[in-house]
Amino acid sequence: MTARVLMQRVLPFVVSALALAALFAGIDAGAVVATLSWRVAGFMVVGMIGYGAVTLSLEVASVLRIIDGARPEFGAADAARIRCASYLLGTLHYALGVGAMTLLLRRRAGVSISDAASVVLLISSTDILVVLGLAAIGSGVLGMDIPVFGVFALAGAGFVGGLALLRTPRSLGPLDRVRELAFCAALRVVPIGRLAQLFALRAVFSCSLIGFSMLAFVGFEVDVDPWHVVVGMMLVAAVSALPIAVAGLGTGQAAFVGVFQGVADDETLLAVSLTLSAGMILLRVGMGLIFARELTREAVAEQRDAALAGAES
């Protein structure tokens, strides 16, 4: 293992530890623990079960709507197990989850590595736009002075413009090479109707996170405006998705306490955030171990072989 690869794998743990240490330095840890109760546990267990079932169904539907050329026997059960395996690795590092999803789609669906990568890229791009869009809507309703609408407008314009360039029958000169890149295949060939369905699925996916978060606030008996939860959780989701911490742990808590400042005291906010993060991690690890343990081993082995091949070349 090279020093660069080792650093990439160790750095997220360091970032998470430092971020959590900085948060707890100014917060009473005993007060955080004191907010926990069986009431909270009950709400979180119910939320985790519902969130896990809904989001996995949406993940499966998303893949099946946009993947083309898959083996006839590739179905919902296969897509679900692949997603569970990528969840497990994604808790360690975002890139590991993306890599696992791509590799397992190639092996199990029988599509090329570039086609698999284009499916994963399209879903991820859609998620970014949906998160920014919901945050922009929520901030507009609340009259919040944050630049998220401008960011959403730029991202949306970039996505629509890129889609138009990829699909135009006219020659783009030097840009034709970009249009022909294999990992852009899904954006080139997926029908607009199915793209619209994908956006709808990913919007419901994000709304399920908002619902789970709202349930956590209710469990902790924190009164918060639902639109504030929409904006706050979308911003937290964007920060947590940055591949610099383990499953967004630490960075997500810092963002959570910041965006919900004033809704409750910092100790309660940190407890809500840590409980949500712990629930998400336990849910994803559990789903991976129960439904896709052998696929996880398969993905890890293939990623290791690919890394060794790259190092030797």
N, C-alpha and C positions, 0 to 999 in steps of 0.2 A: 504494500500500500504506500503510495507516494505521500510526501509531506502535504501537498496541496489537497489531495483527497481526504487525508486525515483531518486537516484543518476544516474542510467543508463539513465533515461529519461532527466534529467536536464543537465548532463555533456556535451552532444553535443552542446547545446545552449551556454554554458559557453565557450567551446573551440572555437566555431565560433566567438563569441563576442571578445574574447581575440586575436584571430588571425587577425581579421579585424582591431581591435584597434592598434595592433602592426604595421600593414601595413600602416595605415593612419597616424601613428605618424611621419613617415619619408617622407610623400607624401603630396603635395598640393591638398587638397580636391577640391578647386575651379577649379584647372586645370583639374581634373578628370571630373567634371561636364561640363566644357567647351568643352570637346571632343564630347559630345552628340549632336545629330542633327536629323532632320527629315529624312535625308539620311540614317543615322544609323538605325533609327526606321523602315524605309521601308525595308531595307535589312534583319533586324532581324525578322520582321513579316513574310516575304516570307520564310526565313529559318526555322522558327518555324513550319509553316504549312507543308512544305515539310518534315522536319525532323520527325515531329509527325506522319504523314501518313506512311512514309517509315518504321520507327522503329516499330510502332505498328504492321504493316503487318509482319515484320520479327519476332517479338515476338510471334505472333500467329502461324506462320509457324513452328517456333522452337518447341513450345509445341506440336503441332499436329504431328510432325515428330517422336517424341520420347516417347510420352505417350502411354501406352498399357493398354487394359482392361477398357477403358472409356465407359460410357454409349453411346449407338448408337446415341442418340439425342445431345450429346456433340459435338459442332462444333466451327467454327471460331468465331462466334459472342460471344459465351460463353467464349472462351479463351481470346478474346479481352477485355471483360468487367472485367474478373478476373485480367488481367494484368493492366488495368487502376486503379482498386481498390488498387493493390499492389503499383503502382506508388505513389498514394496519401499518403499512410502510409509510404512509403519509403522515402519521403521527410523529415519526422520527424526523422526517424532512420532506417538505413539499415536493422536491424534485424526485425523491424516491417513489412517492405515490404516483406522480405523473409517469415516471418511467415504468413502473409496474403495470399501470393501466395500459400503456402503449404496447408493452411486450406481450402481455397476456391476451390483449385483443388480437394481436398478430397470430399468436399460437392457437388460440381457441376459436376465433372467428374465421381464421384462414385468409385474412386480408394481408396486404403488404405492410411493412413497417411504416412506410410513408403514409398510407391510407389510415392506419391506426393512429398515427401521430396527428393527422389532420382532424380526425374525429375529436381527440382529446383537446386539441387547440381550439376548435370551434366551440366546444362546450365551455371551456375556460373563458374564452373571449365573451361569450354570451353572459356568463355569470358576472363578469366585470361590469358590463353595460347595465345589467339588471340591478346590481348593487348600487351603482352610481345613480341610476334613474330613480330608484325608490328613495334614496337619500335626498335627491334633488326635490322630489315631490313633497317629502316630509318636511324638508327645510323651508319650502315655499309656503306650506300650510301654516307652519309655526312662525314664519317671518324671521327665521334665523339668518344672521349675516355671515354665512360661510360660503366659500367659493366652489361648493360642490356642483352647483348648476353649470357653471362655466366648464368645469372639468368634464361633466357628463356631455355637454354640448360638443366639446372637442372630440371626446372619445366616440360619441355617436356619429359625428360627421366623418371621422376617420374610418369607422367601420363601414358606413354606407358608401363612402367614396371608394374604399378598398374593394368592397363587394362589386361596385359598378365597374371598376377597372378590371377585376378578375373575370367578369362575365361578358364584357363587351366583345363583339366579334371583330372589331377593328384592330388593326395592328397598332401596338404601342411602342414600336421601335425597340430601343434597348430594354424597355420595361417588360417586353414579352418574355424575357428569361425569368423575371420574377413571377409573372403570371403562371408560368409552366412549372414552377417548383412543386414537387410532389406533396409537400406538407400543406399546400393550399388547396388540395383536391376537393375537400369537403365544401369549402366556400365556393368553389367553381361549379360543382355539379349538383349539390343538394337543392331541390326545388324550393322556390320562395315560400310556398305554402308550408312545407315541412320546417323551414327556418322559423316561420311565424309560430308554429306549434312548439318548436324548441324554446323560443323566447317565453311562451306562455308556461311551459313546464318549469323553466328555470325561475320564473317569477314566483310561481307557487312554492318552489323549493326555498327561495329566500324568505317568503312569507311564513313558511313553517318554522324557520329559525326565529323570526320575530315573535311568532306565537309561543314557542318554547321559552323564549326570554321573558315574555310577558307573564307566563305562568310562574317563572322563577321570582319575578317581582311580587306577584300575588302571594307566593309561598312565604316570602320574607316580610310580607305586609307593608310593602313600599308602594305608596300612591304615586303613579307616574302617568303622564299623558301618553296615550298609545302612539301618537305621532312622534313623540320624543323617542320612544322605543324604536320606531321605524328608522329614524335618522341615526340614532345612536348605534344601534346594532349593525346597520349597514357600514357605518364608519369603522366600527370595531372589527367587523368581518374583513374589511379591506386591509386594515393594519395586521390582523392575525394571519392573513394569507401571505404576507411577506415572508419569504423563505429564510428568515434570519433567526428564528426561534423555534423551539420544539412545539409543534401544534399551536403556535401563537401564544404559548404560555409566557407570561411576563409582559410581553409587548401588548397583548390583548387586554391584560388587566390595567396597564397604564392608560391605554386608550379608553377603556370602560369608565374608570374613575374620572377621567378628564371630561368625557362627553356627558356624563350624568351628574356632574358636579352640582350640588345644591338640591338634588332630588332626595338624597338621604345623606347621612354622615359617611365619611370615607371608609370607616370600618365596615359598615353594612354594604356599601357598594363593592368593596373588595371581596367580601364574603359571597355576594351574589355572583360576581364575575368568576371567582375561583370555583364555585359550585357548578356554574355552567360549563366551564372549561373541563373540570374533572368529569362531569357527566358525559360530555362529548368524547373525551379521550377514552373513558371506560366503555362507552357505547361502541366506538369504532374498533377498539382493540378486541372487545368481546365478539363483535360481528366477524372480524377477521379470523379469530381463533376458532370460532364455532363453525363458520360456513366455508372458509377458504384457506385453511391452514396449509394444505398441500400446494395450493396455487401460490401462496406467499413464498414458500420455499423455492418453488419453480422460478418465480420472478427474481428472487434474490440471487439464485444460482446463475441465471442468464445475465443479470446485470453485472455480476462479478466476472463472468467469462468475457463479457463485452469490454469491461474495464481492463482486464488483463491483456486482451487482444490489442486494445488501443495503446497500452503501455509498451507492448513488444514491438508494435509498428513504429 
